[in-house]
């Protein structure tokens, strides 16, 4: 058995890719300034892959081989004063004023640590490893899963907007048309329903016929006959 340099879990000797975190040691390409994976400090601290690189430090995942516990190893590596050849463990310091500045800052770096070591011409802080402290320490498999979730969320959002814009029916004015009122039959005022014993078949009574008033003729007055005066003797 050996240790995975990506998560410090035990894996089989003939495996190069970790079944737990997905780290592949053959495909790992760190920056040239980083320590080679598998470097051992003080005979018991195993250095794994780099987790984070800043202007002054390089942070690695590590393992305390005596206690069998994961640790975080922070190496003091100020780029403006130092360098490291690829594949080497010791760092070089630029000549001149850079030497004094490096030593002064190194004392401040290890002075703030509870547990530290000095090796390879520099200093290292040793602390407990916490998977939840920084996003950069999330294993590769989890990073891939988060990318897939974000991509799926974007697709769902685009589909939702498309449905809202193109599929929801609208009227000419952009407003959903209202329902058409249903016409109701009006009852003729001349027909009055009369309730009977059988409510299922109502009887309709025809309205009574109203007689039209008779026309009254005005009497015509005949003119009185007047006798012809000539005939009267």
C-alpha positions in Angstrom: 0.0 0.0 0.0 1.0 3.6 -0.6 -0.4 7.0 0.0 -2.2 9.1 -2.6 -0.4 12.4 -3.0 -3.7 14.2 -3.6 -5.6 13.3 -0.4 -3.2 11.1 1.6 -5.5 8.1 1.5 -4.0 4.6 1.3 -4.2 3.1 -2.2 -2.8 0.0 -3.9 0.9 0.1 -5.0 0.0 -0.5 -8.7 -2.5 2.4 -8.9 -1.6 5.9 -10.1 -5.0 7.4 -10.0 -6.8 7.6 -6.6 -10.3 6.0 -6.4 -11.2 8.4 -3.6 -10.3 11.9 -4.9 -9.4 11.2 -8.5 -5.8 12.5 -8.3 -3.5 11.0 -11.0 0.1 11.3 -10.0 1.3 10.7 -13.6 -0.8 13.6 -14.9 0.1 16.0 -12.1 2.0 19.0 -13.4 2.9 21.4 -10.5 4.7 24.7 -11.0 8.4 24.3 -11.1 8.8 26.2 -7.8 6.9 23.5 -5.9 8.4 20.7 -4.0 8.3 17.3 -5.7 5.4 15.1 -4.4 6.7 12.5 -2.0 9.4 14.8 -0.5 10.0 13.9 3.2 10.7 16.7 5.7 12.5 15.9 9.0 12.2 12.2 8.2 8.5 12.0 8.9 6.4 14.6 7.1 5.4 13.6 3.6 4.7 16.4 1.1 1.8 15.9 -1.3 0.3 18.1 -4.0 0.3 21.9 -3.8 -3.0 23.4 -2.7 -2.4 27.1 -3.0 0.4 29.4 -4.2 0.8 33.0 -3.0 3.6 35.6 -3.4 5.2 34.5 -0.2 4.2 30.9 0.5 3.3 27.5 -1.1 0.7 25.4 0.7 0.8 21.6 0.4 -1.3 18.7 1.7 0.9 16.6 3.9 1.0 13.5 6.1 2.5 13.0 9.6 3.8 9.5 8.9 4.3 8.8 12.6 0.7 9.6 13.6 -0.9 8.7 10.3 -2.7 12.0 10.2 -3.2 14.5 7.4 -1.6 17.9 7.9 -1.2 21.2 6.1 2.4 22.2 5.2 3.1 25.9 4.4 6.4 26.6 2.9 8.0 30.1 3.1 8.9 31.0 -0.5 8.9 34.7 -1.3 9.4 34.8 -5.0 11.0 38.2 -5.1 14.0 36.9 -3.0 14.2 33.2 -3.8 14.0 30.6 -6.5 14.1 26.8 -6.8 15.3 24.7 -9.7 12.9 22.1 -11.1 13.0 18.8 -9.2 15.1 20.2 -6.4 14.1 20.6 -2.7 16.4 23.4 -1.5 15.7 26.9 -2.4 18.2 29.5 -3.6 18.4 33.1 -2.4 19.3 36.0 -4.7 22.5 37.8 -3.8 22.7 41.2 -2.3 20.1 42.8 -0.1 17.7 40.0 -0.8 19.5 37.8 1.7 19.0 40.1 4.6 15.4 40.8 3.7 14.7 37.0 3.3 16.1 36.2 6.8 14.2 39.0 8.4 10.9 38.0 6.9 11.6 34.3 7.6 11.9 35.0 11.3 8.5 36.7 11.3 7.0 33.8 9.4 8.1 31.0 11.8 7.7 33.2 14.8 3.9 33.2 14.4 3.6 29.4 14.1 2.9 26.9 16.9 4.6 24.2 15.1 7.4 24.7 12.5 10.5 23.2 11.1 13.5 24.7 9.2 14.9 22.8 6.2 15.9 23.3 2.6 17.2 26.9 3.4 13.7 28.0 4.4 11.0 27.4 7.0 7.7 25.4 7.1 4.6 25.8 9.2 2.8 22.6 10.2 -0.9 22.7 11.1 -4.0 20.5 11.1 -5.5 19.9 7.7 -9.2 20.9 7.4 -11.1 19.9 4.2 -13.7 22.7 4.7 -11.4 25.7 5.2 -10.7 26.6 1.6 -12.3 25.9 -1.7 -9.0 25.1 -3.3 -8.6 22.0 -1.1 -11.8 20.4 -2.5 -10.9 17.1 -4.3 -11.0 17.1 -8.1 -14.1 14.9 -8.2 -16.1 17.4 -6.1 -14.9 20.3 -8.3 -16.2 18.5 -11.4 -19.5 17.8 -9.7 -19.9 21.5 -8.8 -19.2 22.5 -12.4 -21.9 20.1 -13.6 -24.4 21.4 -11.2 -23.8 25.0 -12.2 -24.1 24.0 -15.9 -27.4 22.2 -15.3 -28.8 25.2 -13.4 -27.9 27.5 -16.4 -29.7 25.1 -18.8 -32.8 25.0 -16.7 -32.9 28.8 -16.5 -32.6 29.2 -20.2 -35.3 26.6 -20.9 -37.6 28.3 -18.3 -37.2 31.7 -20.0 -37.9 30.2 -23.4 -41.1 28.6 -22.2 -42.3 31.9 -20.7 -41.5 33.9 -23.8 -42.6 31.6 -26.6 -45.1 29.0 -25.3 -47.5 30.9 -23.0 -50.5 31.9 -25.2 -51.3 35.6 -25.4 -53.8 37.8 -27.2 -53.0 40.4 -29.8 -52.4 43.0 -27.1 -50.2 40.7 -25.1 -52.9 40.0 -22.6 -54.6 36.6 -22.2 -58.1 36.9 -23.7 -61.1 36.9 -21.3 -63.9 34.4 -21.4 -66.9 35.1 -23.7 -70.1 35.6 -21.8 -72.7 32.9 -22.3 -76.1 34.0 -23.7 -79.2 33.2 -21.6 -82.7 32.6 -22.9 -85.2 35.2 -21.9 -88.7 34.2 -20.9 -91.5 35.6 -23.0 -93.7 37.9 -21.0 -96.8 36.4 -22.6 -96.2 32.9 -21.3 -96.6 32.3 -17.6 -95.5 28.9 -16.2 -98.1 27.4 -13.9 -96.9 24.9 -11.3 -98.7 21.6 -11.3 -98.4 18.3 -9.5 -95.8 17.1 -11.9 -92.9 19.5 -11.7 -91.0 17.8 -14.5 -93.5 18.8 -17.1 -94.7 22.4 -16.4 -97.9 23.4 -18.1 -97.9 26.6 -20.1 -101.2 28.5 -20.2 -101.8 30.6 -23.3 -102.7 34.2 -22.5 -106.4 35.2 -22.7 -107.4 37.0 -25.8 -108.4 40.5 -25.2 -111.3 41.8 -27.3 -110.7 44.9 -29.2 -113.1 47.7 -28.4 -115.9 48.2 -30.9 -115.9 51.3 -32.9 -118.9 53.5 -32.0 -120.3 55.2 -35.0 -121.4 58.8 -34.5 -125.0 59.3 -35.5 -125.3 61.4 -38.5 -127.9 64.1 -38.3 -130.1 64.3 -41.3 -131.1 67.8 -42.3 -134.7 68.7 -41.9 -136.7 68.9 -45.0 -137.8 72.4 -45.9 -140.8 72.8 -48.0 -140.5 74.7 -51.2 -142.0 78.2 -50.5 -143.1 78.5 -54.0 -145.5 75.6 -53.6 -147.3 77.2 -50.7 -150.1 79.2 -51.9 
